[in-house]
């Protein structure tokens, strides 16, 4: 792994999004927040950062404001509307910065809006709703509450006098903000006109590319405005979306949108299309979901559709250099390296335990060794992380059995001579649970026999990705499907030991 920090991306525009992916706990969020974000916000650079897991952390105080070891799919999913609002607010703030710098004008807003949307009826409806006046359209805009002077000055950071700007300059900036507000309302009106179609689509579970794209019209319009206005040395916006996988697992709470997986796919498809056809600002997707390490490249076209950086955290020598002497003794490090591996999150959590009152109380007993402390930490991982995640995996396998009985599973996934070809009847929950646990035990035993390393590409073992047990353990975040080398393995050596313990109990 390269030891130097990432440098600022020198290009203001790119042709494709970037994906920063890797197992949990290897420091992806730390890399972005502590090493890159401050540099990407200096001078001409402006970076929008959206963490889609924030709404989950806010409602799960047990996580203590940090990420859980297991997948976010194990938590109660957030509402799609909340995630949409979070993303749109970030992009709107970035566009407002572009307006302040004079890079985004009202003419650009209307040109881009007209490029993709028919405006006549929707624009007239918006203007009629905002003004009872029957004067010309320009008079309606001027007299409508779209032009709330206080709100617009607040968005631009201006006082009533324009903060030293000339009257013409202040009016020019205000006009751009009004154009943005008007464009947003036009798109919202067009979305409301599709409400019945959305309701029907959600009820039938169908697919519509046009309806899906209509839900991502506003964020993609903002991305296109930012991309058109990007200028090296003056205005270089970037967008970082952390925990992009949360978007695929959100829940739909209204009929003003398509479901979350369809919204997720539409957003990424349009980011790719904008980059391929026009060029786009750097969009960096950060994730611990191994779907993005391999499957996403297939689902969205071909292996080179994304620029990809896969990170596995510190190597053992790097971890030793960072941790030994300052945090652990050399003898302690030998134990940690053997039992837990160099995973940064394990190291930080173990160090926090070492600093706690519990540690000093236990270690004061002369019969207690550091190995006992590490074993206590493993027990903590077992109880709070691995066992709950495996319980969730069992439910996923049970659902597979139910879907197979009802014919919702493709025959391609049932063609191999394996136990899941004939799952038990869904009506018998005890039998279904027993069958699911048997599949999971058999799968973990197979992983143990392969020493937890299955090369699904080099060994021509892609059928493993059709195994419901493999899919379940990948989904709950206990396994990770690397892209290079293409190995399915536990996210850390510590988690691997917990899986073996679970199997042997």
Secondary structure, DSSP 8 states (H G I E B T S, - for coil): ---S-------S-BSS-EEEE--TTSSHHHIIIIIITTGGGSTTEEEEEEETTHHHHHT-GGGTTS--SS-GGGS---BHHHHHHHHHHHHHHHHHHHHHTT-S-HHHHHHHHHHHS--HHHHHHHHHHH----S-HHHHHHHSGGG-HHHHHHHHT--TT-TT--HHHHHHHHHHHHHHHHHHHHHHHHHHHTHHHHHHHHHHT---HHHHHHHTHHHHHHHHHHHHH-BTTTBEEEEEEE-THHHHT-B--SSSS--HHHHHHHHHHHHHHHHHHT-B-EEEEEE--GGGGTHHHHHTSSTTSSEEEE-----HHHHHHHHBTTTB-HHHHHHHHHHT-S-HHHHHHHHHHHTSHHHHHHHTSTT--HHHHHHHHHHHHIIIIIHHHHHHHHHHHHHHHHHHHTT-S-GGGG-SSSGGGG---TT-HHHHHHHHHHHHHHHHHHHHHTTS-EETTTTT-GGGGG-HHHHHHHHTTSEEE-SSS-EEEESSHHHHHHHHHHHH-
